[in-house]
Amino acid sequence: MISFRWAGVALALWGASSAMAAPAHTVTYDRYSLIVDGKPMYLWSGSFHYWRLPSPDLWLDVLQKMKAAGFNAVEIYFDWGYHSPRRGVYDFSGIRDVDRLLDMARDVGIYVIARPGPYINAETDAGGFPGWLVTTAGKPRSTSPEYTAAYREWMTQIDRIIARHQVTDGRGTVLLYQVENELYDESADTRRYMQDLEDKARADGITVPLTGNHNGNFVQGLGATDIPGHDSYPLDFDCTRPERWNAIYDFSAERRELTRTPLFFPEYQGGAFDVWGGPGYAACRALTGPAFERVFYESVMAAGSTMQNFYMTYGGINWGWLSSPGVYTSYDYGAAITASRQLTPKYDQQKLIGYMTRAVAPLARTDAIGTSVPDNRRLQVTARINPDDGTRFYFLRHAEAQDTSDDATHLKIVLNDRGETTIPEQPGTTIHIAGRDAKVLLADYRFGKQSLAYSTSELLTQLRLGTRDLAVFYGRHGEDGETVLRYPSEPKTRVLQGKVTTHWDAATHSLRLNYRHDGLARVAIDQGDTSLLLLVGDNEAAIRFWQLDTVDGPVLVRGPYLVRGAVRSGDTIALTGDTDQAGEVELFGLPDTRHVSWNGVPVDTVTTASASLLAHVDGPAPVSLPRLENWRVSDGAPEIAPTFDDSGWLTTDRTSSPNPYWNHRLPILDSDAYGFHHGNVWYRGHFRATGKEIGIRLSANMGVHLGNHGIFTAWLNGHFLGNNPSGAQQFAIDPAWLKKGGDNVTAVLVDNHGHLQEEHNGAFREPRGLLSATFANAATDIQWKIQGNLGGENLPDPMRGPFNAGGLYGERMGWQMPGFADAKWETTTLPHATDKPGVDWYRTTFRLDLPAGQDVPIALRIHDLASHHYRAIVFINGWQIGRYISDVGPQTDFELPSGLLNPHGNNTIAIAAWSTAHDGGLGEVSLVLQGNYRTSLVPNPPPFASDRLPATDLPDQGRHD
């Protein structure tokens, strides 16, 4: 057993007083599970990217929702590029304040699996590498001196934050630290690289176990992690056929091979990313829905895993230019919690399993055992046993995971006091397994003062409330259920609610209860000082339960949409949570609990026959959203005009680069070489025409891999040449357009869809922007100038950061900002069509006054009756929250996160619509109510640190008449 304990170095690093402020904890592990402070733990974790939710107040919302679902850990990538706009500059403030994030995790009471990279993948730009790394030399993810110097700079910055939040110093909840990400090459160099990363982490004060997700690599020898792991996405990422399932892979062999560590899944499929032109995230959520979760997640349990993390539990949004090529603005991922932070049936199912992993401690230590096959051979059962207390687990599903038939069976199980027993025992009843369903059944399990022989229902949770035990079992609606409990003598049994039959067997000292899962049944069982309240429901009843911890022990709450917290003070329990409608709140607490408050307001209660307190709480007040009217419009592409003044632009005069991917003509045109790493980029090429220029061949790279839809459009002396989405094309030139012997201008607008993710080959360095330009039938030279985002790597708006802005004229002039004066713009209505290729900007304002104490997710929708050839960039109060491509899709709704959206005041929408052909414009734009909840969540005012860009930077961006 390996142990990690906070050492004396803490005193030197953080100061004696802070190091001694809280007791240190131990994190150990063996071949079964993680062990925290000597207690084996089943790790039930979900992934969350703070950088895909640019509103820190909402981080708390997501973490509380995960905790409420039974997750005991959250897995977090830390995005290097998100924090470092240029070399040597690191920002951990505002929306990048990961200290605050980790404090939130501590306050919520959820462990953290830290994943700082340096490479993270995650369908994000360059896989998390910063834009400035593109222009450096050295092979990435290797021992190259240039790359090593860069990543050590990042690790120094992020490790000092992670280190002070570790479990092992008593001040935080960071439980594990992942080294690198999906590094599947075990060459001598990568082994040295992995070891260097581990040595750096330890030198930086990381004392928790180091983990990996390298699928069988770095298990032994140089560079080996403490706890290796597997990534598994059994249904892949094709959401176009959500009914399609693949077979289940059995990880039992991998489990048997591990002699010192648990079977760990740093990433198990929690959804799927979608691509430009894809079917949308509703299809991804259907593909990986509750049935998938039951069957596949429980199959991993059946193989003996006690460490599961699901990617993603909350996906969020690729706001700004965060995404890698291929994926669009939404990173909803079809996850359990939607991008708008709403709970789904997938969340409910994860809660059903998660509560069981928390309630049944023996699950953290099990060995495989043999068992009889079901009498229905279409089904299969896998059995495991805890070697310490004999608790047995039976995992039942169809033999073929894809099987959609409904089947019933009996099982032969082994009981400690009865030997082999066929269940259920009640004549005429069976265990039912619907198509694509699975169940985890318990036997020989002790909880509180109770002894469960077996149940054909699944356990949700169990807890002890004073002198009484409480247990919740559930099953699919209408199916038979049977639960058998052991007592020394016949107990007193009262059915408080529902239809339940009871049978006492004196020979086996067993009380058998039979029922159908229909709503919620309640049974009180008493014998001497042993008391049990047994609650048996169907799935719909089970998901309405919420278990929370207080200083005096756990409580159980039934009813509302969400319960976030419970605080006990004297004889009062203060509950906080959300309601989506008026309804009941039922509290099962300690016997001396007399009063309940909900979100700070006392509520009247009545005591039920179950000795619970029942109250009524209100739902949210109705909300209506304003119509988006009074639009203003302005031409946003003055760069097209030959008279545009580009004297302040950078000249593309570089003839060398450390980037090995530049293998085109000189001078270098790569936008990254000039510090423009994100968003659209303008090029203006000046040449002296000879009159022989009959055509021009333009080649560009926008990131056209993985089904992405980058594009460029070109003009010559103000005349539209055309567009190209594939990368290169020759455009015809009308001789009448040329000024023979004079200055001619080719203007090219290039859409950069992001840098490729790195797969150990340097692909993230693939150039972006123009690659070359040559004239047909003429050797005329072109002198190019380039302009991207305002300031390049020197950001005038550091609060919103490097991914927020691109190189459109309006962005450089601050047209996206709420403080921009647009009174002189023309008025218009939407939808608005245009036959003029180019860029138009649209702006409007609207006022919100949402009810206090309500969480109201709102989205902006762009709707077109027909597909037109344009792409739009959407800003709310200066924040770029959406990219829309009319003729590609699929995304039409763009979340407006609270914190960026002002719920009690004026808001500004700015949309840059780039018409790439003669049938462009902008469709109808409206606000959409995604949900409405009365909540205890109290977000702070939006972070509008500045409502305009610094005026001093504007003159360098070009003027037009």
N, C-alpha and C positions, 0 to 999 in steps of 0.2 A: 504494500500500500504506500503510495507516494503522498507526501504531505507538503503543503505550502503554508508558511506561517510568516506573519509580519515580523521582520527582523529589526535589530537595533538601528539599522541604517535610516529608519524612519525619523529618528531624532535629528539626524544631520540634515535630512532632506526637508522636513516640514516644521521642525521645532519641537522641543520636548513637550511643551504645554499642549499643543494640538494633537500630538501623537498619543498622549495619555488621556485625551478627553473621552475616549470611548474604548471599550475592551476590544482587543483583536479577536478575529474569528479564524478558524482553520478551514481550509478547503482541501480535502483529500479525495481520493478515489480508489476504487478497486475494480475488479473485472465486472462487477455488477453495475455500479452507479457512482455518481458524485456523492461525496459525504461532507456535509457542512456541520462543523462543530460536533462531529461524531455521529450524526444522524444521516442515514442513506436518504437520498432525495431523487424523486423522479422529476427530471427537467422537462417542463412543458413550456415552450418558448415560441415567440413569434417575431418576425422581422418588421422593423419600422425605420424609415429614413427621415430624420428630422429636416434634412435639407430639401425634401420634397413637400414640406409643409412650412412655408415661410411666415409663420405666425407662432411665436413661442408659447403664447397662452394656450394654443390648441394642442401643443405637445402634451400638456397635462391631460387634456381630454382623451387623447388616444391612449396614453399610459393607464389612465383610470379605467377605460373601457377594457383594456387587455387584462388588467388585474381583476376586474369584475367577472371576466369570463373564465377565471381559473388559471390564467397564465402566471407562472411564478418567475418568468424571465422574459426579457426583450432583447433581441439581437439587433445591434446598431452598427451600420457602416459609418465610418468617418471619411468624408470626401475631401481629399487633399486639394483638388482643384477648386472646390467651393470656398476654401479658406485662404487661398494664396493667389491673388491676381497677378503678382509678379514676384520674381525671385527675391527672397529675403523679407517679403511682406506677408504677414499672417494676421488674419482677423478672426477673433473669437468673441465678437461683441454682437449685440442685437440678435438678428435671426441666425447668427452663427455661434451663439453663446452656449457651448456644449457643457461648460460648468453648470449653467442653469439647468440644462437638460438632465444631467446626471444627478443634480440635487433633487429634481422632480422625481426621478426614479427612486431615489432613497426615500423621499417623503411618501410616495405611493406604496412603497414596500415591495418593489419588484427588482429581481436581479438583472444585471446587464451582462451580455456577452459583447465585448468590444471587438470591433473589426476595423482596425485603422489602415489596413492595406499593407504597403503603400498602394497596391493595385486592388480595386474592389469590383470591377466589372459592372454589375447592377444596371446594365442598359443605360449607363450615363456617359456623358461626353468623355472620350478617351479612357473610359473605365476608371475615372477618378483621378487620372493624372492631370496636373495643371497645364494650362495652355502654354506657359513659358517653357515647359519641359520639352515641347515639340521641337524647339529650336536649339536644344542642347545635343551634345554628342554622347556616345556611349550606349551600349545595348541595354534596353530596359530589362528589369527583373533578372539582373545578373550582377557579377562582382565588378563590372566596369567602374573605374574610378570616378568618371563623370556622373554616372547614375548614382553611385554610392554616395557621393557628396550631396546630391540633391535629396535622396530619400532620407538620409540621416538628418538633414535640416528639418524635414517634416516630422520625423519620429521624435526628435527632441521637443518640438512644439506640442504635439498631441499627447505624447506619453506623459509629460509633466502634468497634464490635466487628468488623464485616465488614472495615473498612479495615486493621486490624492483622493480618488473615489473608490478604492478597492475595498472589498469585504475584509481583506486581511489586515486592514489597519483600523477597522471599526467605524470608519467615517462614511462609508459608501456601500454600494451594492454591486460594483463590478466584480463578477464572479469568475469570468474566463476572458482570455485575450487571444484572439486568433492571429496567427502569423501568416501573412500573405493571403492569396486567394486563388484556389483552383490552379495550382502550379503542378502540372502533371508530368513534367520532365525531371527525371532524377539523374541528370548528368552531374559530373564532378563539380561543375561551376554552380549549378543551381543548388546542390547540396551545401556548398560553401556559402552561397548567398543566403539560404535559409538559416544556416548557423549564425551568420553575421547579423541577420535580423533578430534572432533570438537573443544573441549576446547584447545587442543594442537595447532591446526591451528590458532585459535584466539590469543592465547598467543604468537605465532610466528609472529604475525603481519598480518595475512590474514584478509582482511576487505571486500572483495567482497562476493557475495552470495555463500553459500555452497550448492552444488547440490548432487544428488544421482541418481543411475540407478538401484534401488532395486525393481522395478516392484510392486509397491503398498505397500512396507514396508517403515518404518521410515518416515511416513507422519505426524504423530502426536505423542506427548509425548516425553519421554526421547530418545535422539538420533535422533530425526527428523531432516531432512535437510531443508534448506530454500526452495529449489525448488526440489521436488522429480521428478523422471523420469522413463521412461519405455525403455527397450531394446526390439527391435522387428526385427526378421529375418523371414519374412513370407514365404519365399521359402526354408528355412532350408539350408543345406550344401551338399546335394547330387547333384553333378554336372554331374553324369553319364547320366542323362536324362534332358538335358537343355531345352527341350520343355515343361517340366512339370511345371504347375503353381498350387499353392494352392489358396483357396478362400481368399478374403480380409476380414480381421477383422476390424470391425467398432469401432473406439475408441470414438465415440460420447458420450457414457455413461461416460467414464472416464473424458472426457472434462466437462461434466455437473457437475460431482461430485467435481471438483476443484473450490473452492470458493475464493481462494486467490492467486493461482499461475497459470502460463500457463501450457498447455499440452506440456511436454518436452520429446524429444526422444534423450537421450545421445548417443544411438546406434540404428540407423535404417539401414537395410541391404543395404550395398553398393557393395556387392560382396559375395564371399564365399571362405573359405580356402579349400585347396585340400590336400589329404593325399597321403602317399607313395602308389604307385600302382594305383593312381587315374587317371581320364581322362585328367588332365592338365588344366591350367587356361584359355585356349581358351574356353573350355566348361563352366567354371564358369562365364566367361564374357558373353557368350551367354545366360545362364540361367538368369542372372541379367542385361540384356542389356537395351537399350534405351526404349523399350516397357515397360519393368518392371518398369523402373524409372518413366515414364509418369503415368502409371496407379496407382502404389502403392504410390509414393510420393505425388501425387495429392489427393489420397484418404485420406491421413493424413491431408493435408490442409483442405479438405472438412469436416473433423471431428473437425476442429477448432484449430489444433496445429499451433503455431507460433515459435516453437523451434525444428529444425531438425538438427541432426548431422548424417552423413553417415559413416559407418565403412565398408571398408576403402575407402579413396579417393586416397591415395597413400600407397601401402602396403610395397614395398621394398623387402629386401632379409634377410633371416635368415643366415647371414654370420657367419662363425665360428660354434660354438655349441649353438647358441642362442635359437633354437627351442625347444619346448616341444615334447615329443614323438608323433608320428603320422604325423606331417607336415614336409615337406622337405625344401630344402634350399630356394626356392623361396617363398616369401610371397606376390606375385603379387596380390592375392586375387580376380582376375578378376575385379580390381578396375578401376575407370575412368582414372587414370594415371597409365601406366604400370610400372613394376619394373625397366624398362630401361628409365623411365621418359617420355614416349611418350604419346601423347594425343590420345584418342580413341573416337568412336561415343558415348560412355557413358559420356565422358567429355562434348561433344557437347550438349547432352541432359540436363545434369546438368546445363550447362551454360544457356540454353534456359529458364529453370525454375528459376534459380538463379537470372538472370537479372530481371525477372518479379517481384520476391519478393523484390528486391531492388528498382525498379522503382515505384511500386504501394504501397505507404505508407499505405493506408487504410487497406491493407491485415493484418496488425499487430493487428487490433482490429475488430473482426467480431462476430456476433451472427448468429445462425442457424435460417432460415426462411423457411416457407412452399413454395412449388412451384408446378405447374401443372406437371403431368407426360408427357414425350415425346409422340408424336403420334405413335412412333415406340416403342412397349413395350419391345423389347429386350434391350432397352437402359434405363438408369436411370440418373436422374439429381439431384444434391444436391445444395441448394442455401444458401448463407450467405450474410449478410449485415453489413456494418460498421455503428454503431449506431450514429456516430458523423456527417458524411457527406453523408450517404445514398448510398455509392458505393456498387454495388451488384456484386457477384461472382457466376457464374454458373459452376458447375463441372459436366462434362458430360462423361459417359463411358458406357460400357455394364453392364447390371445388374449382369451378371456372369463374373467375371474377366477373366476366362479361355476361354471365347467365342472367337472364331477365325473368326467369320463371319464378312463380310463388310456390314454395315448398314447405312441408311440415315434417317433423321428425320427433323421435325420442332419443335420448342420450343415455349411455351407460357411463356413470361417473363413479369415482371411488371416494367414499367418505370414511373419515378416521374411525368412527364408531360403528359403521354398518357395512364396510366393505363396498363391493360393487352394487350400485343402485341405479335402477332405471328411472329417469325423470322425463316429464312430470309423472307423478303417481296417480293423480286424479283421473279416473276412467273418462275417456272421451275427450281429453285435452292433449295438446301437443305443443311443441316449441315451433313457432312459425318463423320462417325466413323468407321475406319477400325478395323479389329480384333485386340484385345489387344492394343487398343489405348485409349487415354483420352485427354480432352481439358479443359482449364480454360478460360471461356468467361467473359468479363467485360460488365457492364452496369451502366449507371448513374455515370460515372467517369469523374472527372475534373482533367486536368493536364495543367500546364502552364496557358495559356489563352484560352484553348480549353475545350469544353464540349462534351464528347463522350456519345451518347445515348446508343449504343451497338456496338459490332463487333462479327461476327462469326469467325473471325480470332483471334489468340492469340497475346497478346501484348508481344513483346520482351523487349522494353525499350522506355522511353521518356525522353527528356531533353530539356532545354531551352538554346539556343545559341544566346546571345544578345537579339534582339527583335523578334527572330523567335523560334517557337517550332518545334521540330522534334520528330516523333514517328515511330517506326518500328513494323509492324504486320507481322505475318507469318502463314502458314498452310501447310498441306501436299501437295506435288506436284500434280497438276491437279484437286484439289478439289475447289469447289465454295467458294467464300468469299464475305462478305458483311459488310461494315462499315458505320455507320450513325453518323454524327456529327451535333450539334445544332449551329445555328447562328441567330442573330436578323434579318438579311436580307440575300438575296442570295449573297454568296461570289463569287469572281473570281476564277475559277478553271482551272488549266492547267495540262494536262497529259504530263509529261516530258518523260516518258519511259514506255513501256508496254501497255497492252490492259485493259483499265479501263473505264467503263461507269458511268456517273454521272446523278443524278436526284435530282432536288430541289423541295421540298414540302413546299410551302408557308404557308399552314395551320398549319403545325407542326414545321415550321422553321428548317427543317431537310435537310441536304445534304447526299444523299445516294450514295455510291460508290460500284459498283459490278465488280467482276474480277475473274479470275482463278489464283491460286497460281502457277506461272510458272516463274522461274528466279526472277528478281527484277523489280517491277514497281515503278514509282515515280510520285507523284502528288503534285503540289504546290497549296495551297489554301490561298487566301488573302482576308481580309475584314478590311478596315481601318487600324488600327495599330495591327491587329491580323493576324499573318502569320504562316502557318503550312507547313512543308515539310513532307508528308506522304510517307513512304517507305513500300511496301508490297511485301513480297517474299515467296518463299517456304522454307522448312526447310534448304535445302542446302545453300540458299542465307542467311538465318538468322544466321547460325553458323559462317559466315565469318565476323560478326560484333564484334567489341571490344569496350567497353566503359571504359574510363579512366578519372581520376580526375586530375585537375591541380589547382593551387592556384586561378585561375580566373574562375573556374567552369569546368564542364565535357566536354569531346570531344568524338566523335565517329569515329572509324576507321574501314574501310572495306578492306578485302582482304587477309592479310598474315596468315601464319600458327599460329602465336602467336604474340600478342602485349603485352609487359611487362609494359611499362611506357610511360608517356607523361609529358614533362616539357615545360611550356610556358615562353618565354623570349622575351619581346617586341612583335614584329609581327611574331615571329618564334615559331613553335612547334617542339620540339625535341622528336622524337619517338624512342623507343627501342623495339626490338622483334626478332622473328625468322622467317626465310623463309625455306620452304622445296623445293621450286622451284622459278624461276623468275616469277614475276607477278606484279599486280597492288596493290598500296596502295592508298586508298581514305580517305581523312581527312575531317570530318564535324566539323568545329570549329567556333570560334567567327568570326564575319564579317571582323574584321581588321587583321585576320591572312593572311600573305602574303607568308611565306616561311615554308618549312618542311625539317627536316633532319631525316635520318634513321640510327640508330646506330652510330651517330656521324658524318655522312657524308651528306652534303647538297644534296638534290635531286631536279631535275627540275620538275616543276609542271605546270599543265594547269587547268584553272578554268572551271568547268562543268556547265551545265544548272541548276544543283541543287545547285549552289554556293559553291560547295565543291572543294577541291584541289586534283587532281589526279596525281600520280607519278608512276614511274616504279622502282622496286628494284630487285636486283640480287638474285639468288638462290645460294646454296652452290657449291663449286668446287667438282668435283668427287673425291672419295677416294677409294683406293685399299689397301687391307690388306696383309701383308706378309704371306707366307706359314710357318707353324711351322715344321722346319726340324732340323737336327743336334741334335737329342736327345741323352742324356746320361742316363745310367741306372746303378743302384747299388742294391745289396741285402740290404734290409732294416729291417731284422728281425734276427739279431744275437742272440737275446734272446732265440731262439729255440735251439741253440747248447748247449749241456751239459757243455761245457768248458767256457761258457760266465761268466764273472765276475760280479756277482750281489752283491758284498760285500757292495756297497754304497747304496743299496736299503733299504727301510724301512721294518722292520720285523713286521708282523701282530701279535702283541702280546697283543693287547688290549682286556680286558675281561669285560669291562663295557662301557656303552654309555648312554647318556641322551635320545638318539633316541628310542622311544618306538617301532618303527617298526623293530628293530633288535631282532628277536625271534628265531634265528637259533643257530647252534652250536657255541661254543667258541673255539678259540679266534675269535674276530670280523674280518671279511674279507671285510666289506663294504668299498668301495673306498673313500666315503665321510669322513669316520672316520679318514682317513689319509691325508686329505686335498686335494684329487684329485677329483674335482667336475665335470669336463667337459672332454669330449673326450675319446679316447680309453685308456685302462689300461692293463698293463702286470702284470701277476702273475707268479712267479716261486716257485714251491714247491719241497723241498728236502726231500728225505726219504731213509731209509735203507731197501732195498728189502729183503724179506725172500724167494722169489721164488714162494710164494702162491698167489701173486697178479695177478689174471686172468682177472680182469677188474676194471675200475675205474668209479665211478658215479660222474659227475660234475654237479653242479647246479649253475646257475648264473641268475642275473636279469639285463636285458639291457633296461628295459622300453618297454615291449612288448604289451602295451595297445593301443587301438585306431588304430589298423592296422599298427603299426610301425613295423620295420623289423630289430631289433637288432639281433646280432649273436655273438657267441664266437667260436674260434677254439682252438684246443689243440694238444700238442705234448708230447711224452714221450721219453726222451733221444734222441731227434731229430727226432723221428718217428711220422708221422702224425697220430693222433687218429681220427680226424674228426671234424665236426662242428655241432652246434645246434642252431636253431633260436628260439626255444620255451622256453628254460630256463633250462632244465635238461635232461641228457642222460647218459646212461652207455656205455662206450667204451671198447671194448675188447683189451686185452694186449697180445701180443705175448711174451711168456716166454724168447725167445731169445733176446728180447730188454732189459731185466733187468740185472743189475749188482748185483748179489746176495751178500749181505753183504756190498756192496759199496754204494757210493752216487749216487742216481738217481734223475733225475729232470723232473718234469712235468711243461711245460710252457703253459700258457693259455692267449690268447689275447681276451679281452672282449670289445665289442662295446657298449658304453653308449650312448643311443639315447636321453638322457635328463631326467630331473625330471618331474614327473607328475605335472599338475596344481593343485593348492590347492582348494578344495571345502569345506573348513571348517571342514576337518576331518584329516588333517595331512598327506595326501597322498603324498605330495611333499617330505616327509622324507623316502619314500620307498627306501630300500637299492639298491645300484648299484654295479655291479661287481660280483665276486664270492660270493656265499652264503655258499657252503659246498663242500667237496670232501671226498669220502670214497671209499675204495677198496672192491671189491667183494672177499669174502672168506679169508679176511685178515684184521686184526685190526691195520695195520701199520699206524703210525702217520706221518703226513706231516707237515713240517715247511715251512710256506709260507712267501715269500717276495713280496712286491708290488712296482710298479713304474707307476706313471701317468705323468702328464705334468711337465715339468722342473720347479722346485721350489714350486710346489703345490700352496698354497695361496700366497707365496712370489714371485711375478712375476718378472722374469728377463727382460721382455718386457712389461712394464706397458702401453706404448703407444697403443699397439694393444689390451691389456687387457685380462681379465680372460677367455673369450670365444674363443680366437684365436687359442690356441694350445692344443693338446692332448698328449698322452703318447707314441706315436710311437718313435722308436729309432732315426729316422731321424729328428723328431721334436725336440727331446732333444739335438741333435747335431747341430741344426740350418741348416739343409739341405734345408729348405724352404726359407731361406734368400737369397737375391740377392748377398750378398758378399761371400757366401760359394764357396770354390774352388773345382770344380768337374772335373778338367782336367784329373784325374787318373781314372775316371769312364769309363766303356765300352761305346762304341757308339752303337746305335740301331736305328731302324726305327719303326714307328707306322703304322698300328696296330701291337701289339706284343702279342703273345700267350705264355702261360706257363702251364706246367702240375705240377708245384711245388707249393703247398699251402704255403702261407707266404706273405711277404710284399716286393714289389719292388718299388724303387723310380726312377722317371723319371724327368729330368730337361732339359730345353732348354731356350734360350734367343731369343728375337726378338727386332727389333728397329722400333719405330714409329716416323713419322714426319707429324702429322696431320696438315691440313691447319689452320693458325691462324684465330680466329674468327669463328670457327665452332664447333658445339656440335655433336660429333660422338659417339653414344652409341655402344659399342662393347661387344660381348659375346664370351666366350670359349665354344666350342661344342665338346662333346664326342659322337662318332658315332660307333656303332657295327653292323655288318651284322647279327649277331645272339647274343642271350643273353648268356653271360658267367657268371660264378659265381665269381664275384669280386665286390668290392666297392672301390671307389676312393675318395681321399680328394685332392682338388685343391687349390693351393696357387698362388697368383700373387704378386710378390714383397714382399713376406713374409706374406701376408694377406690371411687367409683361407676364400675363397669365394664360396666354393661349396662342396657338398657331393653327390656322384653319386653311385647308386646301379644298376648294369647292368641288372640283372634279375628281377628287381622290377619296376624301373622308378617312375614317368613318365618323370622326368626332365633330359634333355640332354644339355640345353643351360644355361650357368652361366654368369650373368652380371659381367662385369669388370668396376666398377664405376670409372669415371674420378676422380683423386685425389689419388686413389690407383694405377691406371694405369698411366704410364708416357707417355703423348702424344707426347713428343719431346725428345726421348732418348731411352735407353735400358730398357727392361723389362724382368723379369725372371719368368718363369712358373715352378713350382715344383708340381708333382703329386705323391702321395703315393697310390699305387694300392695294395689292400689287397686281394689276391686270397684266397677264402674261401673253395675251392675244387681243383680238379686236372684239371680244365678247366678254368683257370683264365687268367690274363694278363691285357692289356689295349687296348682299341679301338683306332680308328683314332681320332686325336685331331686337331682342327682347330679354327681359329678366324672367327667370323661372324659379319658382319655389320648389326646392327639393325636399324639404321637410320642415316640421314645426314642433318644437319641444319646449315645455317648461322645464327649466334646468337650474341646478345649483352652480353651473359653470359661469364664472363672471370674468369675461375677457377685459383686458385693459384697453384704453384708447388706441387707435391704430397708430403705427409708427411712421407718421408723416414728418420725419425730421426736417425735410425740405420739400417745398412744393414746386420748385423750379431748379433747373441746372444753373451752375455758376455762369453769369453773363460774361466773365472775363475769358472764358474758353471759346466763345462763339465766333469771333472774327476769323479764326483760323480754319473754319469749316467751309468756306466758299460762299460767295454771294451770287445772286442772280438779279437781273433787272426785271 
